[in-house]
Amino acid sequence: GRDVKPLTGIILAPTLRADGTILQSPGYDEKTGLLYQPCESFPKVPENPTQHDAVLAAAELLEVVKDFQFHALADKSAWLAVVLSQVGRSAISGCVPLFALTATTRGSGKTLLADTASTIAYGRTTAKKTFSENDAEQRKAITAVAIEALPCVLLDNVDRTLGGASLDAALTATVWIDRLLGVSATTGELPLRTIWMATGNNLRFGTDLARRVIPIRLAPTVENPEERTGFDQPDLLSWVANNRPRLAVAALTILRAYYVAGKPVQPGGHFGSFDAWTALIRGAIV
């Protein structure tokens, strides 16, 4: 019989391999086991982008979120980290921290901000789930996510302290095992490479989770931010979807430029349990 090649996943857009090269030729990729079936036409990611190219690419991505009222520049950088993490997930060998989009008031655009990143990375908005304070229920939800192999999940409109043993474990695990409902068997080892996000007003974090979170803070300067007008792109998600090919390539250009530069180590910012993420995503942004 013929050997069956391992299939680690099917992707619809170019991605970054663990060695820093770009997977952008359609078909099966021997190095990664990924099958690339482009859903639309993507520009070529440059082979040897410079730091200047990366700076221009970052400006192109940040143009997407210019109408959001971020609390500080670091929060804008954290949104950029979401995009790079989602687009470059194939090159991150370990876990990715949870991205928490929080604001002082409702209507500030937290969910929209999450969906813009996912639309750039996946061509669609992210899967939405509710967060349960009941840890057994939360574990079942995480198991369902692992079985579905969802690339990204948004715990939307969290109105209680975010945490719990199961969510803590999911953020620092690359495989997931759980008992199957109704039978005396387990799921077996399921790969868990999901990127987790959460939205909520004035989000609070449990003790363990606080060390596993990148906050993205919005601070609207008006009393009713949902009534704001005069946006550059009134239908932002449609605009992002239409511009997705060049925006996804901009994200890959940043990551590729960092590899071409030799991945120079950026001091500070050590983030336990997320060493590979820190070395690539934080390193590229810094």
Stockholm file with secondary structure:
# STOCKHOLM 1.0

chainA/1-286         GRDVKPLTGIILAPTLRADGTILQSPGYDEKTGLLYQPCESFPKVPENPTQHDAVLAAAELLEVVKDFQFHALADKSAWLAVVLSQVGRSAISGCVPLFALTATTRGSGKTLLADTASTIAYGRTTAKKTFSENDAEQRKAITAVAIEALPCVLLDNVDRTLGGASLDAALTATVWIDRLLGVSATTGELPLRTIWMATGNNLRFGTDLARRVIPIRLAPTVENPEERTGFDQPDLLSWVANNRPRLAVAALTILRAYYVAGKPVQPGGHFGSFDAWTALIRGAIV
#=GR chainA/1-286 SS CCCCCCCCEEESSCEECTTSCEECSSEECTTTCEEECCSSCCCCCCSSCCHHHHHHHHHHHHGGGTTSCBSSHHHHHHHHHHHHHHHTGGGCCSCCCEEEEEESSTTSCHHHHHHHHHHHHHSSCCEEECCCSSHHHHHHHHHHHHHHTCSEEEECSCCSCBCCHHHHHHHTCSEECCBCTTSSCBCCCEECCCEEEEEEETCCBCTTGGGGEEEEEECCSSSCGGGCCCCSSSSHHHHHHHTHHHHHHHHHHHHHHHHHTTCCCCCSCCCTTCHHHIIIIIHHHC
#=GC SS_cons         CCCCCCCCEEESSCEECTTSCEECSSEECTTTCEEECCSSCCCCCCSSCCHHHHHHHHHHHHGGGTTSCBSSHHHHHHHHHHHHHHHTGGGCCSCCCEEEEEESSTTSCHHHHHHHHHHHHHSSCCEEECCCSSHHHHHHHHHHHHHHTCSEEEECSCCSCBCCHHHHHHHTCSEECCBCTTSSCBCCCEECCCEEEEEEETCCBCTTGGGGEEEEEECCSSSCGGGCCCCSSSSHHHHHHHTHHHHHHHHHHHHHHHHHTTCCCCCSCCCTTCHHHIIIIIHHHC
//
